[in-house]
Amino acid sequence: MSLSQDEWLRYSRHVTLPNVGAAGQERLKAARILLIGAGGLGSPAALYLAAAGVGTLGIVDFDAVDASNLHRQVLHGTADVGRPKLASARDRLHDLNPHVRVETYETRLTSANALEILRGYDVVVDGTDNFATRYLTNDACVMLGIPNVYGSIFRFEGQVSVFATRDGPCYRCLFPEPPPAGSVPSCAEGGVLGVLPGLVGCLQTTEAIKLVLGIGEPLIGRLLLVDTLPMRFQTVRVQRDPECPMCGTHEIRELIDYDAWCGMPDLPTDYSDVTPADLAARLAAGDDFDLVDVREPHEWNIAHLPTARLVPLGTLPEHIEEYDRGRELVVMCRSGARSAKAVQLFRDAGFTRVHNLAGGILRWSADVDPTVPKY
């Protein structure tokens, strides 16, 4: 693929690099790279892959831009709040580099569509924020023989590696099973330094470009660990597991959806939610029950309900005996996920009159009291 005069000028700092040159820039132009997610990691990856001249960028996302995204998802702007992320991404990338073709997939990646979407791409950049999609992306990449540039972030730390190559390990070799449901907070629950996705996403982009160009030493068989507080980078070796059911024994022969495997535990059949409107009515009526907030202290300081008692989820087991098993309990958190886990802990300890506040304090703000800050 020949470069136009505008492209020669645009990529001039690339083509003067000995390891890139005109041939390398033409390889980038011919390349097809798929981004899973247009959020924190996908934003810098999309911007720098487009700027680098990757010919075709595919993006999978089904979300809309929210104001809480903007401190880290630099692909989108204030004017984009409420728009589909794919629409925002397409406009921004076209403005950045009109030579790049953007193919969008406004859908959740599932076992039914993953192989069809990924097929034909040279590299996949995994910018997902949940274990279910990471395992699905990994398995599809292994089946199709597409390198998977993995990245993850949490609070001040990040990870980067390259999985699913011919001789290297896959994601399952490093993490054979997801952590116990509810044990790892999401970025929404635990927070994330806004600049961290930019750092990790750029490292993923670097790896993707190296794979396309066939230069350098990609992070195959190595996991790069980033801790921004002491600003420390460490690399650990990751061996291919010959017993890995995906890339070792190949006993996994078809894709499945991992939402149940990676999601919240099954709750008792008599378990029930309480809506914020129901809770507000019961509080106004003076009903007798205990309200337990299982968020972290810094979240409590942002917003809390006056009658609630703060018991962070990680400390709940040591406080369970302080509650009366005969009293009714309502458990709340930010969005309802951690409180569902807390409900299970109470039920396992013999409590029978325990309920989860559906949607947490976010839904309370939306349905009952809009002066309560959302975060």
Secondary structure, 3 states (H helix, E strand, C coil): CCCCHHHHHHCHHHHCCCCCHHHHHHHHHHCEEEEECCCCCHHHHHHHHHHHCCCEEEEECCCECCHHHCCCCCCCCHHHCCCEHHHHHHHHHHHHCCCCEEEEECCCCCCCCHHHHHCCCCEEEECCCCHHHHHHHHHHHHHHCCCEEEEEEEECEEEEEEECCCCCCCHHHHCCCCCCCCCCCCHHHHCECCCHHHHHHHHHHHHHHHHHHCCCCCCECEEEEEECCCCEEEEEECCCCCCCCCCCCCCCCCCCCCHHHHCCCCCCCCCCEECHHHHHHHHHHCCCCEEEECCCHHHHHHCCCCCCEECCHHHHHHHHHHCCCCCCEEEECCCCHHHHHHHHHHHHCCCCCEEEECCHHHHHHHHCCCCCCCC
